[in-house]
């Protein structure tokens, strides 16, 4: 079985009310509520870093720069490349990419800044992502 490669961004807002926040994509799909970090598939000929930048723009309307890879994780048929991303410009909202096109009452996407103090209350998948967000915030 060939793993699908994905690029994933950890984006922190460190100045909001002196309480760090992480950007999550809140999801509802097939009756299940959960959250993911922004990211998506790496296209042919694209680097993981380039895919991360493109996916963040498509999903949450932010232009970012990415640092070196933090982690490569095998997760449910995906090979996920995690990066710390820094916002350069843009207004955070649901971007104009495939998520906006696919969004419906049964399958919706809502990007949100979530305080790190509330991270345990969110069904963030995969579970390792929660730990990685905390590690990045502690740096």
N, C-alpha and C positions, 0 to 999 in steps of 0.2 A: 504494500500500500504506500503510495506517495503522499507525503505530508504536504498540506497547503501552507505556504509561507505567509505570515502576517507581520505587520509592523504596528507597534502599540506605543502610545505616548503617555507619559506621566507629566501632567502640567499642574504646577502648584501656583496658587495665588497667595503669596506670603504676607501681603500687607492688609488684607481685609480685616478690619476690626482687631488687629493684632492677633488674629486667630487664623492659622494657615488653612487653606481650602485646597481641595483637589477637584479637577474637572472630570466629571463622570457623565456618561451617556445613560440616562435612566431609560429603561426599556419595558415595554409590555408586549409580549408575543405569545399567542396561543394560550392566553389566560395566565401566563407566568410573568411576575414582576421581578426584575433584576436590574443590575447596572454593570456597565463595562467601562474600561478606559477607552478613550478615542483611538481608533485605529482600524486597519482593514487589510485586505489582500495586497500582496506585492505583485505587481504586474511584470510580464516578461520584459527583461532588459532593465528593470528598475532595481536600484539598491534598496536595502531595508531602510536606510536613512531617508532616501528620496521618497519612498512610499509613506513613511511616517509623516513627512512634511505635507505631502499631497492629501493623505487621508484626514489629517487634522483640518486642513482648509475645507475639504469637501464636507466633513461632518459637523464642524463647529465654527466655521467661518474665521478661523484665526491663522495668521501666518506665523510660523514658528521656526526656530533653529533647534537642532538636536545635538546632544552630546554623544559621547561614545556609548556603545551598547552596554546596558546594565545587566541583561539576562536574556538567555534564549531558553524558552520553555516549550516542551511538547505538551499540548493540551487538546484533547479530543480531536485528533486528526489534523491539528494545526501545529506548525513550528512558529512560535511567536517570538519576535524580536522586540524587546522592551527598551525604550529610550527615555531619558529625561529631556523634556522639551521646554523651551523658553519662548514666551509670547513676544513677537516683534510688533505686530499690528493686528487690527481687526476688532470687530465687536462680536463678543461671544453670543451665538445663536445657532439654531439648526442651520447648517450650511445648505448649499444648493446642489449637493451631490445625490447619490442614489437613495440615501436615507430619507431625504425630503420627498423624493418621488414615491417611495414605497410606503411612506407613513400613512396610516389609516387608524380607525378606531380600534381595530383588532391588533395592529402592529405599529406601535408608535415609539418615537424617539424624542427624548427631551434632555438636551444638555443642561447640566446644573453644576454650580460650584457647591461642593459639599464640605462643611467643616470637618477637619480631621477628627475632632472630638465626636462626630456623629458617624464615623466610618463603620463602626460595628453594627449600626442600625440599618445599614444598606446591604442588600443581597448582592455584593460585588463578586463577579465571577471572572476568572477562576479565583479560588480562595488565596492562592499564592500572590495575587495582585495586591491584596490588602496589606500583606506583610511587606511587599516591595515598596508600596507607597509610603509606609511608615519609615522604612529604611532610607528612602530618598529624602523625606522631610527631616530626618534626624541629621543629615549631612550638613 
